[in-house]
Amino acid sequence: MNVKALVCLLLLPVTALGQGFAGLGTQAGDFAQPVPGRALEFPADHGPHPDHRIEWWYLTANMSGPDGTPYGLQWTLFRSALSPRDGEGWDTPQLWMGHAAVTTPDAHHVAERLARGGIGQAGVQADPFLAWIDDWAMEGPDFDNLRLTASDGDFAYDVRLRASGPLVRHGQDGYSVKSAAGQASHYYSQPFFQLSGTLSLPKGDVLVTGTAWLDREWSSQPLAEDQQGWDWFSLSFDSGDKLMGFVLRGSTDYTSASWITAAGEVTALADGAFAAAPLDWHDVAGRQVPTTWQVSLPVQDLEVTVTALNPDAWMDTSVPYWEGPVTVTGSHEGVGYLEMTGYD
């Protein structure tokens, strides 16, 4: 989210690890804080914000092959800072982590990369856009036209992304509140990417087409100290409308959502308007994880069941979490992605 997103334990100060999921509830200290009323500026805000502690470029995609088989794809680059400054060479406090995954109905392929900033291993530039870690890259002449690549031992992908709608600002014009105590992030998305390209899987190459959703978020303390995880949904309906919604789990749950019309008009929905309740749990990696959900948004007469394409879509990375494609049935039909963290 994402708050849809994760920052690795390895990329946070050791003292942070006990506060909120993956240390994301740690006090911001000298790092910059998101500011309500700050206007997002493009293309500059497509680039990094080194004075904030954590940041991500997070893409998920729902695709199908020539025979109709559904697939999911994830590409994520995380930035974490040890201090609120930039630097050159080994002097930089900026650290990077990449996650890539491909999900099929019967397999889930995952890879992770870790890198130091300042020495050419990883980074982001805004214009022309380039985000990379090792040989994985998201790049293009601008943010509307991108090429996405990643590879590991048993999978690879090379896909093109073309935006068919506007950027979407969540919350208060991009200022997204995450708790009753006021923790927040700057958060926007490009949920209108059209995708085409090739997956390389153990059984061979597959030509795929579909849609993709890119989330951008940065903060220095996006969670309250008692928030131990989240359930984040990005849903695209056959009507062209879309929904982003999340539940942050703590002593009291906190929710937020954005209803996005097919034309890109956004309605921000405050705590309590969006609801998600587990319907079925699945044993994965020694954990019980909810992989079927009832999702409700009464203001849009939405009542749907969200079902994982592959319940075993566990990200066995430095900080483990569940992330995978879903199908949507009920009052609205469609596809989407689900991310769940904090299930120990």
C-alpha positions as CSV (number, residue, x, y, z in Angstrom):
1,M,0.0,0.0,0.0
2,N,0.6,0.4,-0.1
3,V,0.4,1.6,3.4
4,K,0.1,-1.2,0.9
5,A,3.9,-2.1,1.6
6,L,6.7,-3.7,3.6
7,V,10.1,-2.5,4.7
8,C,12.6,-5.2,5.5
9,L,13.9,-5.7,9.0
10,L,17.4,-5.6,7.6
11,L,16.7,-2.0,6.3
12,L,15.6,-0.6,9.7
13,P,17.6,0.3,12.8
14,V,17.7,-2.6,15.2
15,T,16.1,-0.5,17.9
16,A,13.0,-0.1,15.7
17,L,12.0,-3.7,15.4
18,G,9.6,-3.9,18.3
19,Q,7.2,-1.1,17.4
20,G,4.4,-1.8,15.0
21,F,4.7,-4.3,12.1
22,A,8.4,-4.5,10.9
23,G,9.2,-1.4,13.0
24,L,6.9,0.9,11.0
25,G,5.5,2.3,14.2
26,T,8.9,3.6,15.3
27,Q,9.0,7.3,16.2
28,A,10.1,9.5,13.3
29,G,12.9,11.2,15.2
30,D,14.7,13.7,12.9
31,F,13.1,12.3,9.7
32,A,10.7,14.5,7.8
33,Q,7.0,13.8,8.4
34,P,4.2,13.9,5.8
35,V,2.4,17.3,5.8
36,P,-1.3,17.8,5.2
37,G,-1.9,20.2,2.3
38,R,1.4,19.5,0.7
39,A,0.7,19.4,-3.1
40,L,2.2,16.5,-4.9
41,E,4.4,17.6,-7.7
42,F,5.2,15.5,-10.8
43,P,7.4,14.3,-12.2
44,A,9.5,15.2,-9.1
45,D,7.5,13.0,-6.7
46,H,8.0,9.9,-8.8
47,G,11.5,10.1,-7.5
48,P,12.9,9.4,-4.0
49,H,12.4,11.5,-0.8
50,P,15.6,10.7,1.2
51,D,14.6,12.9,4.1
52,H,11.7,10.5,4.9
53,R,12.7,7.1,6.4
54,I,10.7,4.7,4.2
55,E,9.4,4.7,0.6
56,W,8.3,2.2,-2.1
57,W,7.5,1.8,-5.8
58,Y,5.0,-1.1,-5.8
59,L,3.4,-2.7,-8.9
60,T,1.0,-5.6,-9.1
61,A,-0.7,-7.0,-12.2
62,N,-3.5,-9.3,-13.1
63,M,-2.9,-11.0,-16.4
64,S,-4.0,-13.9,-18.6
65,G,-2.3,-16.1,-21.2
66,P,-3.5,-17.1,-24.7
67,D,-5.4,-20.0,-23.2
68,G,-7.1,-17.9,-20.6
69,T,-4.9,-19.1,-17.7
70,P,-4.8,-16.3,-15.0
71,Y,-1.5,-15.0,-13.7
72,G,-0.3,-12.4,-11.2
73,L,2.9,-10.4,-11.1
74,Q,4.6,-8.2,-8.4
75,W,7.5,-5.9,-8.7
76,T,8.5,-3.8,-5.7
77,L,11.4,-1.5,-4.8
78,F,11.7,-0.3,-1.2
79,R,14.0,2.5,0.1
80,S,14.9,2.8,3.8
81,A,17.1,5.5,5.3
82,L,19.3,5.1,8.4
83,S,19.4,8.9,8.8
84,P,17.5,11.8,7.1
85,R,20.0,12.7,4.4
86,D,21.4,11.6,1.1
87,G,25.0,10.9,0.4
88,E,27.5,9.7,-2.2
89,G,29.3,6.3,-2.3
90,W,29.5,4.4,0.9
91,D,28.6,7.5,2.8
92,T,25.0,7.2,1.9
93,P,22.5,6.1,4.6
94,Q,20.0,4.9,1.9
95,L,19.3,1.2,1.7
96,W,17.3,-0.7,-0.9
97,M,15.3,-3.9,-1.2
98,G,13.5,-5.4,-4.2
99,H,10.8,-8.1,-4.3
100,A,9.6,-9.8,-7.5
101,A,7.0,-12.6,-7.8
102,V,4.9,-14.4,-10.3
103,T,1.8,-16.3,-9.2
104,T,0.0,-19.0,-11.2
105,P,-3.0,-21.1,-10.1
106,D,-0.6,-23.8,-8.9
107,A,2.7,-22.1,-8.2
108,H,4.2,-19.0,-6.6
109,H,7.7,-17.8,-7.5
110,V,9.5,-15.3,-5.3
111,A,12.8,-13.5,-5.4
112,E,14.4,-10.8,-3.2
113,R,17.3,-8.4,-3.8
114,L,19.1,-6.2,-1.2
115,A,21.4,-3.3,-2.1
116,R,23.3,-0.3,-0.7
117,G,22.6,3.1,-2.2
118,G,25.2,5.4,-3.6
119,I,27.4,2.8,-5.3
120,G,25.3,2.0,-8.4
121,Q,23.5,-1.1,-7.1
122,A,20.0,0.5,-6.8
123,G,18.2,3.8,-7.0
124,V,15.4,5.8,-8.6
125,Q,15.4,8.9,-10.8
126,A,12.2,10.8,-11.7
127,D,12.7,12.1,-15.2
128,P,13.1,10.1,-17.4
129,F,11.9,7.6,-15.0
130,L,14.2,4.8,-13.8
131,A,13.9,2.5,-10.7
132,W,16.3,-0.4,-10.5
133,I,18.0,-2.8,-8.2
134,D,20.8,-5.0,-9.7
135,D,19.4,-6.0,-13.1
136,W,15.7,-5.5,-12.3
137,A,14.3,-2.3,-13.6
138,M,11.2,-0.2,-14.1
139,E,12.0,2.4,-16.7
140,G,10.6,4.6,-19.4
141,P,10.6,8.1,-21.0
142,D,7.9,9.0,-18.5
143,F,5.7,7.5,-15.8
144,D,2.9,6.7,-18.3
145,N,5.0,4.4,-20.5
146,L,7.2,1.9,-18.7
147,R,9.1,-1.3,-19.3
148,L,9.3,-3.7,-16.3
149,T,11.9,-6.5,-16.0
150,A,13.0,-9.0,-13.3
151,S,14.5,-12.5,-13.3
152,D,15.5,-15.2,-10.9
153,G,16.4,-18.9,-11.2
154,D,13.0,-20.2,-12.1
155,F,11.1,-17.2,-13.5
156,A,11.5,-13.9,-15.3
157,Y,9.2,-11.3,-16.9
158,D,9.6,-8.5,-19.5
159,V,6.4,-6.5,-19.8
160,R,5.3,-3.1,-21.1
161,L,3.0,-0.7,-19.2
162,R,0.9,2.0,-20.7
163,A,-1.3,4.3,-18.6
164,S,-4.9,4.7,-19.8
165,G,-6.1,7.0,-17.0
166,P,-4.8,9.6,-14.5
167,L,-2.8,9.4,-11.4
168,V,-5.0,8.9,-8.2
169,R,-4.3,10.7,-4.9
170,H,-5.5,8.9,-1.8
171,G,-6.8,10.5,1.3
172,Q,-6.6,14.3,1.5
173,D,-5.1,15.0,-2.0
174,G,-2.3,12.5,-1.4
175,Y,-2.1,12.8,2.4
176,S,-3.2,9.3,3.7
177,V,-4.0,9.0,7.4
178,K,-3.2,5.6,8.9
179,S,-4.4,5.7,12.5
180,A,-6.6,7.6,15.0
181,A,-3.4,9.0,16.4
182,G,-2.6,10.7,13.1
183,Q,0.2,8.6,11.6
184,A,0.2,9.2,7.8
185,S,2.0,8.9,4.5
186,H,2.0,10.6,1.2
187,Y,0.3,8.1,-1.1
188,Y,-0.8,8.1,-4.8
189,S,-1.4,5.4,-7.4
190,Q,-1.5,4.8,-11.1
191,P,-4.2,2.1,-11.2
192,F,-4.9,2.4,-15.0
193,F,-1.9,0.6,-16.6
194,Q,-2.5,-1.7,-19.5
195,L,0.0,-4.5,-19.7
196,S,1.5,-6.8,-22.3
197,G,4.6,-8.9,-22.5
198,T,6.2,-12.2,-21.6
199,L,6.5,-14.4,-18.5
200,S,9.2,-17.0,-18.5
201,L,8.3,-20.0,-16.4
202,P,9.7,-23.5,-15.8
203,K,7.3,-24.8,-18.5
204,G,8.2,-22.1,-21.0
205,D,7.4,-18.6,-22.1
206,V,3.9,-17.3,-21.9
207,L,2.6,-14.2,-23.7
208,V,0.4,-12.2,-21.3
209,T,-2.0,-9.2,-21.4
210,G,-3.8,-7.6,-18.5
211,T,-3.9,-4.6,-16.2
212,A,-1.5,-3.3,-13.6
213,W,-1.7,-1.0,-10.5
214,L,1.3,1.0,-9.3
215,D,1.4,2.4,-5.7
216,R,3.8,5.1,-4.5
217,E,4.1,5.9,-0.8
218,W,6.6,7.6,1.5
219,S,6.6,8.3,5.2
220,S,8.7,8.2,8.4
221,Q,6.2,6.6,10.8
222,P,3.2,5.2,8.8
223,L,1.9,3.0,11.6
224,A,0.9,3.5,15.3
225,E,3.0,1.5,17.7
226,D,0.1,-1.0,18.4
227,Q,-0.7,-1.7,14.7
228,Q,0.7,-5.2,14.0
229,G,-0.3,-5.6,10.4
230,W,-2.7,-4.8,7.6
231,D,-5.0,-6.3,4.9
232,W,-4.8,-4.2,1.7
233,F,-7.0,-4.6,-1.3
234,S,-6.7,-3.2,-4.8
235,L,-9.8,-4.2,-6.8
236,S,-10.6,-3.5,-10.5
237,F,-14.1,-4.2,-11.6
238,D,-15.5,-5.1,-15.0
239,S,-17.4,-1.7,-15.0
240,G,-14.0,0.1,-15.1
241,D,-14.4,1.4,-11.5
242,K,-11.8,0.6,-8.9
243,L,-11.4,0.3,-5.1
244,M,-8.4,0.7,-2.9
245,G,-9.1,-0.2,0.8
246,F,-7.2,-1.3,3.8
247,V,-7.6,-2.5,7.4
248,L,-4.8,-1.7,9.8
249,R,-5.1,-4.1,12.7
250,G,-4.4,-2.9,16.2
251,S,-6.0,-2.5,19.6
252,T,-8.7,-0.8,17.5
253,D,-8.8,-1.5,13.7
254,Y,-8.5,1.5,11.4
255,T,-9.7,1.6,7.8
256,S,-9.4,3.8,4.8
257,A,-10.5,3.5,1.2
258,S,-10.6,5.3,-2.2
259,W,-13.4,4.7,-4.7
260,I,-12.1,5.4,-8.2
261,T,-14.5,5.8,-11.1
262,A,-13.6,4.5,-14.6
263,A,-12.8,8.1,-15.5
264,G,-10.4,8.5,-12.6
265,E,-12.5,10.6,-10.3
266,V,-11.7,9.8,-6.7
267,T,-13.8,9.7,-3.5
268,A,-11.8,9.4,-0.3
269,L,-13.6,7.3,2.4
270,A,-12.8,7.8,6.1
271,D,-12.4,5.3,8.8
272,G,-15.3,2.9,9.1
273,A,-16.7,3.3,5.6
274,F,-14.8,0.2,4.3
275,A,-15.1,-3.2,5.8
276,A,-13.3,-6.5,5.2
277,A,-14.0,-9.7,7.1
278,P,-12.3,-13.1,6.7
279,L,-14.4,-16.0,5.4
280,D,-11.9,-18.8,5.0
281,W,-8.4,-19.4,6.4
282,H,-5.6,-21.3,4.8
283,D,-2.5,-22.9,6.3
284,V,0.6,-21.6,4.5
285,A,4.2,-21.5,5.8
286,G,3.0,-22.7,9.2
287,R,0.6,-19.8,9.6
288,Q,-3.2,-19.5,9.3
289,V,-3.9,-16.7,6.8
290,P,-7.3,-15.5,5.5
291,T,-7.4,-16.0,1.8
292,T,-11.2,-15.5,1.2
293,W,-12.8,-12.3,2.3
294,Q,-16.1,-10.5,2.4
295,V,-15.5,-6.9,1.4
296,S,-18.2,-4.2,1.9
297,L,-18.5,-0.6,0.8
298,P,-22.1,0.4,1.6
299,V,-21.9,3.9,0.0
300,Q,-21.3,2.2,-3.3
301,D,-23.7,-0.7,-2.7
302,L,-20.7,-3.0,-2.9
303,E,-20.8,-6.4,-1.3
304,V,-18.3,-8.9,-2.8
305,T,-16.3,-12.0,-2.1
306,V,-12.6,-11.7,-2.7
307,T,-10.9,-15.1,-3.3
308,A,-7.2,-15.8,-3.7
309,L,-6.1,-17.3,-7.1
310,N,-3.5,-19.3,-5.2
311,P,-3.8,-19.5,-1.4
312,D,-0.1,-20.4,-1.2
313,A,1.1,-17.0,-2.4
314,W,3.4,-16.5,0.5
315,M,6.4,-14.1,0.2
316,D,9.2,-15.9,1.9
317,T,11.4,-12.9,2.1
318,S,13.3,-11.1,4.9
319,V,10.1,-10.0,6.4
320,P,7.5,-12.6,5.3
321,Y,4.0,-11.6,4.1
322,W,1.2,-12.8,1.8
323,E,0.7,-11.2,-1.6
324,G,-1.2,-12.5,-4.5
325,P,-3.9,-12.0,-7.2
326,V,-7.6,-12.4,-6.3
327,T,-10.9,-12.7,-8.1
328,V,-14.0,-10.7,-7.1
329,T,-17.6,-11.9,-7.2
330,G,-20.9,-10.6,-5.9
331,S,-22.4,-7.2,-6.5
332,H,-19.4,-6.3,-8.6
333,E,-17.2,-8.6,-10.6
334,G,-13.5,-8.3,-11.3
335,V,-9.9,-9.0,-10.3
336,G,-7.4,-7.5,-8.0
337,Y,-4.5,-8.0,-5.5
338,L,-4.5,-8.7,-1.8
339,E,-1.6,-8.0,0.6
340,M,-1.6,-9.3,4.2
341,T,1.1,-8.6,6.8
342,G,1.6,-9.4,10.5
343,Y,0.3,-13.0,10.5
344,D,2.9,-14.8,12.6
